[in-house]
Amino acid sequence: MKTFKAAILASLIAAPAFAGGYAEPVMEPMIQPEVIVEDTSSSSAGIIVPILLLILVAAVVSAD
């Protein structure tokens, strides 16, 4: 009877050690960042603003 109690005690102590077992780690696939391509709009604002500024300066200079 003493060995039976010892066996039960040993199994109760050892049971949490085996709980869950071994699971292979799950590796998530490498996610590549998305490439966002933005089209540049062809705007003539890059040339219109300096031309208007030149016209304004010329008008101020000629007014004096």
HELIX and SHEET records of a PDB file:
HELIX    1   1 LYS A    2  PHE A   18  1                                  17    
HELIX    2   2 ALA A   45  ALA A   63  1                                  19    
END                                                                             
